[in-house]
Amino acid sequence: MDGTLVAYLYESRVMAVFTPEQTLLHANALFKSRYKEAEFCVAAGSIMQGYGTEFSDLDLVIIYPTIETAFRESFTYLGMPIEAFIHDYETLQSFMDSDFEEGHAIMLHMVATGVAVPKETEYSTRLKAYALAILAAGPPRPDQKTLDDLCYAVSDLIDDLKGTRPPYEKRAILYSLYLKIGELRLRTAGKFLTSGKRLARALKECEALFFDGLESVREHAHKGEVSAQDIHGLTALLDSLGGYLFDGYKRIAPDHKRKNADWITSSHKGTH
């Protein structure tokens, strides 16, 4: 592609936010040209839901009757980044099942909230209804071991914040803590897990008061400050989710975590 055209498309991308209607036109054009042998596709993502930015991409779930293997590909089409997830009926089922079993809803959310392209069909309608039903039912209930592991991890990170550390270390600790306490909050609320910007949205939707308390501490940390009041606030948040855990915590390694000890018979450093 000509460099001048690339620069023009990039500048246009910076200046404009695609509307859902424009995005749907892109999805239809791609279906007819790049994925014309597919049964149908689902156009999804933040743009399709009306809150995309000038740098948001379009998520496309492409569904064939049968393919050799599922894959994903990324490319740019007329200035719009595209994330395409290529499946057939069976691979899509496998990915949705894995999402559910792990407490995530990435693929489920895309097919549940997306728009069928080029049009709704019997299968696309069934697929959306299936995903919506699973999302409404919620993820599997976490066992106590999972909750204890998360409480322990959050407790350990809060303890790390109490020490005298440079600001960059405290920011790194708080980042890890945000992910762990966020997962703990969503799991205890019976919500599907998510990450990145979606984690912040999910926590805010789950409980505004919890979200505000966590955001307050994070803002202080990014200024290089974590006060005793912040530590108290984090501990209170943890108390609402199961409480501080250290004494008495024990985790037994699975039986398969055992291998021959090569280092015993090795005569040279670094050999394996």
Phi and psi in degrees as a GROMACS rama.xvg file:
@    title "Ramachandran Plot"
@    xaxis  label "Phi"
@    yaxis  label "Psi"
@TYPE xy
-59.0372  137.599  ASP-2
-60.8892  -35.3546  GLY-3
-64.529  -39.7118  THR-4
-67.0845  -41.0405  LEU-5
-59.1144  -45.7864  VAL-6
-62.232  -40.4007  ALA-7
-63.7679  -44.6718  TYR-8
-64.0456  -38.6009  LEU-9
-65.0421  -45.8168  TYR-10
-62.1094  -40.4929  GLU-11
-63.6873  -37.8498  SER-12
-64.1124  -39.5413  ARG-13
-66.2943  -35.6041  VAL-14
-85.047  -24.2903  MET-15
-120.576  149.537  ALA-16
-111.835  123.6  VAL-17
-67.3717  139.193  PHE-18
-83.984  162.356  THR-19
-57.2685  -35.7169  PRO-20
-66.4989  -43.7362  GLU-21
-63.9542  -40.3719  GLN-22
-63.4367  -39.5659  THR-23
-65.0821  -34.6374  LEU-24
-63.3749  -42.5101  LEU-25
-60.3714  -45.2289  HIS-26
-61.6637  -43.2116  ALA-27
-64.1189  -41.7956  ASN-28
-63.7598  -41.2478  ALA-29
-67.3489  -38.8369  LEU-30
-61.4673  -42.2478  PHE-31
-74.2555  -25.5338  LYS-32
-103.268  -54.4589  SER-33
-87.9212  -31.207  ARG-34
-125.749  38.7882  TYR-35
-67.5568  -17.9372  LYS-36
-88.1484  -3.44472  GLU-37
-74.3732  158.192  ALA-38
-70.1486  -50.4669  GLU-39
-167.165  173.514  PHE-40
-137.414  166.147  CYS-41
-120.801  121.361  VAL-42
-90.856  121.373  ALA-43
-140.646  -177.377  ALA-44
109.762  176.628  GLY-45
-62.7492  -33.5887  SER-46
-62.6964  -44.6796  ILE-47
-66.5903  -23.2633  MET-48
-93.4718  0.837388  GLN-49
88.6938  10.3289  GLY-50
-129.945  33.5302  TYR-51
-78.4889  164.741  GLY-52
-110.327  -179.386  THR-53
-67.4906  -11.3304  GLU-54
-113.347  8.25673  PHE-55
-70.25  148.317  SER-56
-104.602  166.728  ASP-57
-99.7052  125.583  LEU-58
-92.4569  127.023  ASP-59
-121.552  123.062  LEU-60
-100.194  109.667  VAL-61
-97.413  127.087  ILE-62
-122.293  116.035  ILE-63
-102.615  158.143  TYR-64
-60.4638  -40.6478  PRO-65
-158.118  141.178  THR-66
-139.755  165.191  ILE-67
-68.8646  -43.6139  GLU-68
-155.838  149.788  THR-69
-73.9482  151.88  ALA-70
-158.974  169.559  PHE-71
-128.662  152.163  ARG-72
-145.295  150.702  GLU-73
-124.55  137.627  SER-74
-161.201  171.187  PHE-75
-112.52  132.105  THR-76
-126.082  112.379  TYR-77
50.3438  45.4513  LEU-78
85.1323  -2.6089  GLY-79
-108.557  124.147  MET-80
-67.5663  136.35  PRO-81
-121.204  130.885  ILE-82
-113.551  110.802  GLU-83
-109.583  132.132  ALA-84
-115.212  110.095  PHE-85
-99.8013  125.437  ILE-86
-141.698  164.777  HIS-87
-115.154  -175.76  ASP-88
-57.606  -43.098  TYR-89
-75.2031  -41.2616  GLU-90
-68.1739  -35.5298  THR-91
-63.7312  -41.8736  LEU-92
-60.1002  -42.0703  GLN-93
-62.3922  -43.9618  SER-94
-67.5795  -38.991  PHE-95
-66.4494  -39.2491  MET-96
-64.998  -41.4128  ASP-97
-63.1648  -43.0546  SER-98
-52.6811  -51.5608  ASP-99
-61.733  -48.0109  PHE-100
-62.931  -31.7997  GLU-101
-89.9102  -0.92788  GLU-102
81.5674  13.0378  GLY-103
-102.083  168.366  HIS-104
-144.083  34.2407  ALA-105
-63.0049  -60.0421  ILE-106
-68.7877  -39.5807  MET-107
-58.6403  -42.4343  LEU-108
-67.5603  -39.0208  HIS-109
-62.1525  -48.0317  MET-110
-74.4263  -25.0235  VAL-111
-77.2737  -33.8591  ALA-112
-105.01  -7.32264  THR-113
-81.3997  178.631  GLY-114
-116.284  130.334  VAL-115
-70.4807  137.476  ALA-116
-129.36  136.044  VAL-117
-80.559  -14.1408  PRO-118
-162.262  165.884  LYS-119
-66.4441  137.854  GLU-120
-126.279  175.606  THR-121
-58.9773  -43.4725  GLU-122
-70.6204  -39.8271  TYR-123
-65.6516  -36.1672  SER-124
-66.3773  -42.7443  THR-125
-64.1322  -41.2301  ARG-126
-61.7661  -47.281  LEU-127
-63.4734  -43.0141  LYS-128
-62.3766  -39.3896  ALA-129
-61.9688  -48.3109  TYR-130
-65.8646  -42.1999  ALA-131
-61.2554  -39.0257  LEU-132
-65.1535  -40.3282  ALA-133
-67.7774  -42.7093  ILE-134
-62.0359  -39.0549  LEU-135
-67.5328  -35.8665  ALA-136
-72.7383  -28.3084  ALA-137
89.1784  170.102  GLY-138
-77.0943  169.985  PRO-139
-60.2886  145.653  PRO-140
-68.8506  127.134  ARG-141
-67.7489  144.975  PRO-142
-80.5032  169.824  ASP-143
-64.8191  -32.8569  GLN-144
-59.8553  -44.6844  LYS-145
-62.0988  -44.5659  THR-146
-65.9249  -40.3101  LEU-147
-63.8703  -42.1694  ASP-148
-59.5124  -41.9555  ASP-149
-69.3829  -42.2374  LEU-150
-61.1525  -40.6145  CYS-151
-64.9718  -44.4435  TYR-152
-62.1323  -43.5172  ALA-153
-66.0384  -42.0219  VAL-154
-58.7536  -44.8774  SER-155
-62.591  -41.2516  ASP-156
-68.5106  -38.1853  LEU-157
-63.411  -41.0676  ILE-158
-60.5164  -39.9054  ASP-159
-62.0605  -35.072  ASP-160
-68.7347  -23.4657  LEU-161
-71.4783  -24.5882  LYS-162
-76.0214  166.732  GLY-163
-80.902  112.629  THR-164
-140.071  157.124  ARG-165
-67.1566  153.361  PRO-166
-54.4273  -37.969  PRO-167
-66.5577  -31.4775  TYR-168
-70.8487  -40.4484  GLU-169
-64.4943  -37.9896  LYS-170
-64.4959  -40.5511  ARG-171
-65.0308  -41.5654  ALA-172
-62.6374  -43.9562  ILE-173
-67.1754  -32.6236  LEU-174
-61.597  -47.5194  TYR-175
-62.6126  -39.7323  SER-176
-64.1448  -39.6119  LEU-177
-59.2307  -43.23  TYR-178
-65.9143  -44.585  LEU-179
-70.9394  -45.6057  LYS-180
-71.8536  -28.5816  ILE-181
-65.2865  -44.4183  GLY-182
-62.994  -42.173  GLU-183
-61.6114  -41.4842  LEU-184
-64.3927  -44.2785  ARG-185
-67.7595  -39.5275  LEU-186
-66.4088  -42.9185  ARG-187
-68.4133  -23.3909  THR-188
-88.9481  -1.76476  ALA-189
72.0285  31.7159  GLY-190
-106.472  155.227  LYS-191
-69.8374  148.168  PHE-192
-80.6719  156.879  LEU-193
-154.491  -176.513  THR-194
-149.171  176.974  SER-195
58.7839  -142.625  GLY-196
-62.1669  -28.9693  LYS-197
-68.974  -27.0993  ARG-198
-64.9599  -45.2267  LEU-199
-60.3504  -43.3111  ALA-200
-62.8129  -44.1461  ARG-201
-63.8819  -40.5015  ALA-202
-66.7308  -39.4798  LEU-203
-65.3379  -41.1486  LYS-204
-69.8519  -32.3288  GLU-205
-69.438  -47.9279  CYS-206
-162.104  107.915  GLU-207
-61.9022  -39.5627  ALA-208
-64.5717  -43.6823  LEU-209
-61.3817  -46.2681  PHE-210
-60.0077  -45.1099  PHE-211
-62.8564  -39.9855  ASP-212
-64.5343  -41.798  GLY-213
-68.4036  -40.1269  LEU-214
-65.0992  -36.3584  GLU-215
-61.2328  -45.2114  SER-216
-65.8781  -40.431  VAL-217
-64.7291  -38.7167  ARG-218
-62.3238  -42.8803  GLU-219
-63.1525  -41.6936  HIS-220
-64.1089  -36.4777  ALA-221
-71.8431  -13.2516  HIS-222
-94.4984  2.56582  LYS-223
85.6676  16.4582  GLY-224
-124.863  127.23  GLU-225
-133.238  105.299  VAL-226
-86.8565  169.14  SER-227
-60.6422  -33.7626  ALA-228
-66.2413  -36.81  GLN-229
-63.9957  -44.5318  ASP-230
-60.7479  -41.8084  ILE-231
-62.528  -40.5447  HIS-232
-65.1272  -42.0057  GLY-233
-64.4797  -40.4872  LEU-234
-63.5899  -38.0725  THR-235
-65.1338  -39.3928  ALA-236
-62.7051  -42.5405  LEU-237
-65.6952  -38.8896  LEU-238
-57.9955  -34.0942  ASP-239
-74.6976  -10.3452  SER-240
-116.217  6.76226  LEU-241
139.875  -24.4406  GLY-242
95.5418  163.644  GLY-243
-59.4486  137.139  TYR-244
-137.793  119.423  LEU-245
-145.803  -69.1506  PHE-246
-59.4841  128.538  ASP-247
91.4756  -8.71718  GLY-248
-71.9625  132.982  TYR-249
-147.995  135.556  LYS-250
-133.652  121.587  ARG-251
-91.1145  130  ILE-252
-69.8637  146.349  ALA-253
-66.1079  156.354  PRO-254
-60.6264  -31.8799  ASP-255
-73.3968  -8.74694  HIS-256
-81.5794  66.0403  LYS-257
-152.999  129.891  ARG-258
-140.639  161.366  LYS-259
-59.4806  138.332  ASN-260
-84.5391  87.4986  ALA-261
-62.4901  -28.5699  ASP-262
-66.0828  -20.4568  TRP-263
-69.3663  -40.7224  ILE-264
-97.4275  -7.13411  THR-265
-73.0538  134.237  SER-266
-99.9281  -5.34775  SER-267
-126.754  144.416  HIS-268
-67.0689  136.741  LYS-269
85.2256  -6.30528  GLY-270
-78.9224  150.107  THR-271
